[in-house]
Amino acid sequence: MGWVKEFFNFIGDMYRNWVGKMTATLSVVLGIAPIVFPSFFVGDKGLLRTQWCWWLASALSFVVAARMAWGEQRMQRLKAESQLADICAQPPEIKLAIEDVVMHRTGDNEWRWKNGEFLVQVSAELLNLPSSTVEYSAQLVFRGEVIELSTIRDVDKWEIVERKYYQQPYPSMSRPREYFVTNPAAITDNLFRSIRNEGWLHFQIEGMGETEIAKRNLRLYAQSKNGGCYCDEELAKHHVVRSDLVAMRKYISTQP
């Protein structure tokens, strides 16, 4: 346990100060004292006084050594806390990348455009700090116009399907669904140094058509309380019509 280690460190520091500093110094002083004051240490009473002086010096050196050890450990703790605070105040350096974007369009009963859905495959690696908690957000950017996207935390309710299987009868497929369906997992918000994290994010924009979306850049942010980073991706190559992948909500059977 931590407190046991700290206790034995304290005992070791105290013993080192007691033997190496206080006792050695007082031994020299008490060794010189009989030479300077010979009458005080002569005879039986002088011997008794010498014993009492040694015991008193030992006790005094013990108390002072304990105080010195406590002061040294306190300074070490304050220094460590200061260094930790400086590290935590640094902005995180994150290697952020958009690996893929799978788009999906949502319509009403007459299939009029309603929402644009983005399932974004992301990789994130923390490079400098021991750990950091980040929040992901996204924007659509085009010629100075910036549009915020809504973050939807429901990645587990979606699946990625290869387009060539998208129009097949569902759920009565000729092959098991695991052959051509990917169940995306959300990327973690908690990053640790030198660990590459991969996962998916879901963003949404209302009332924007495919053509308007495709001409814009997707800007992804990973931000903590001390800073963050961003990366851009052109959406033209991820157009709904051209993509080999399709995002769709998971099928929920209504049969008992």
N, C-alpha and C positions, 0 to 999 in steps of 0.2 A: 504494500500500500504506500501511497505517496507520503503520508505523514510519518511513517516509520523510517523511510529513507531520509527525510528531512531531519528527523530526530537524531539519527546516527551521524549525519553530516555535521549537525550542531555539536555533538559530543566530540567528534574528531577535530573540529576547529577549536573547540574549547581546550582540549588536551594539548594541541599544538601550541596555542597561545600560552597556556599555563606553564608547560615545560620549556618551550623554546624562548619565550620572551620574559614573562613575569618572574618565574622561579630563578632563571639564570641571572636576571638583573638584581633581584633582591639578595641572591647568594653573594654576589660581589659586594653589595652594600654591607651586608652583615659580616662578611669576611674582613672588611676594612674597619668596621666599627670597633672591635676590641683593640685595634692598634691605635685608633684615634682617642678612644676613651677606655684605657686599660683598667682604671680603678672601678668602673661600672661592672666589669665582667670577671672580677677577681674573687676567689673563694667559692664556698658553697652557694651563697646568695648570687654570685655572679654566674655560676653554672645554671642555676634555676632561671635567672633572667635571660640567659642565652637560649634555653629551651623554650621559654615563653615567647621570645622574639622570633624564633624559627617557626613555631606553630602559628603565631599571629601573621607572620609574613606569608606562610603557606595559605592560610585562609583568605588573606587579603588578595593574594595573587590569583586564587581560585575565583573569587568574585569578579575581579577585574577581567580575567580571561573569559569568563562567561559573558560579561558585558561586551567585550571586544568581538567574540564570536557571533553574538546576536547582531551587533552592528554590521559586521561583514556580510552575514547572510541577508540582512535587510537591504543593504546596498546592492547585493547581487539580484535580489528579487525586484527591486525598483528598476534596476537597469534592464532586466529581462522584460518587465512589463512595459517599459518605455520603448524598447526595441519592437515588441509585439504590436504596440499601438502605432508605431511608425509603419510597420509592415501592413497592418490592416487599413491604414489611411491611404495607402498607395492604390491607384486605379488598377483594376485587373487587366492583364494583357491576355486577350482571348483570340485564338485562331478560329475564326468563324467562317463557315462556307455553306453555300446552298448547293446541295448535291443534285436535287431534282425537284421539279414542280409539277404536280398533277392537278389539273383543273377540272372543275365540274360545274355545270350550270343547273340551276334550280328554277323551275317554272311553276306557274299556277295550273289550274285544271285545264286551261286552254293552251298550255305550254308557252305562255308569254314570259319573256325574260323577267326574272324576279331578283335572284341573288347570284353572285359569282363566288364560287368556293375555291379556295386554294389549299391543297395539302402539300406542304413543303417539307422535303427531306433535308435535314440539317445535320452538320457535324460541328462540334464545339470542343476546343481543348484549351484549358487554362495553363498559361506558360510561366507565370511568375509567383503568384500567391499560393499558400498551402490549400486554400479552398475559397470559394466565393459562390454566393447565391445570386442568380441573374433572373431578369424578367425579359421575355421575348415580345417584340412587337414588330409590326410591318407597315410599310407605306407603299403606295403606287406613286411613281415619280415620272413626270413628263414635262420637259421644257420649263422647269421652274415651278410647275404645279405639283403640290404634294397632297395626297389624299390618304388619310389614316384608315387602316383596315381594322375591322373588329376581330379580336382574338376569341376563338371558340374552343373551349377545353373539352372536346368530345372525340379526340382522335380514335379512341377505342371503339367508337360506333361506326367507323368507316372501314372500307377495304379497297385495295387497289387491284383492278382487274385488267388483264391484257385485252386490248381493243378487239382482237379477232374473236375473243370469246364473249364479248360484251353483249351481243345481240342474241346469244343462244338462250333457249328456254331456261327459265330459272324458277325453282331450284333443280329441275329434272335435267341434269347435265349428263353427257355421255361418259365423262371422266370425273373422278373425285375433285372437289373444288380446290383442295390444297395444291393441285398441280399447277394452277394458273391464278390463284388468288393470294395476295399478300395482306396480312393483318398488321397494319402499321402500329407501332408503339410510340407514345409521346416521349420526346426528349426530356431529360431531367433538367430541373432548374438548379440543382446543386452540382457545381463543378469542382473537381479536385485536380491538383497540379499533375501534368504529364499524363493524364488519362483522357483518351479520345472518346467522346460521347457522341452517339448518333441516335437519331429519332425523327419524329414527325411533329409538325405544327399545323394547326388549322386556322385559316384566316378567311374573312368574308367581307364582301362589299355588295351593297344593295343597288339595284337599278342601273348597272353598267353593262353594256353589251360586250360581246366577245371581241369585236374589232377595236373598241376603245381600250379594252384591257390589254390586248396583245401588243399595242404600240408603246406600252409603258414599261418601265423598269420596276422590279420588285426590290425594295430596300428592306433588309432584315436587320433588326437591332437586338443586341444582347446587352442589357444594362444592369449594373448593380448600383448601390447607393453612392459609390465612389467613382463611377464612370463606366465605360463599356466600349463597344465597337459596333461596326455595321459592315455589311457587304451588299453588293448589288447583283442582280441577275436580270437579263433581258427575257421578257415573257414571250416574245415572238416565236422562239423555238419551242415553247411549251404550249402552243395554241391548242385549244380543245380539239379542233379538227385534225391537226397534224400529229398529236401525241400518240405514242404506241400504248399508253396506259390511260385508264379511266378510273376516276374516283367515284365510288358509289356507297351509299349507306348500306349497312349490313342488312341482310334479309332476316326478318323476324317471322317465324312460322306462326300462323294463326290456328293451326291444327292442334287439337288436344294431344 
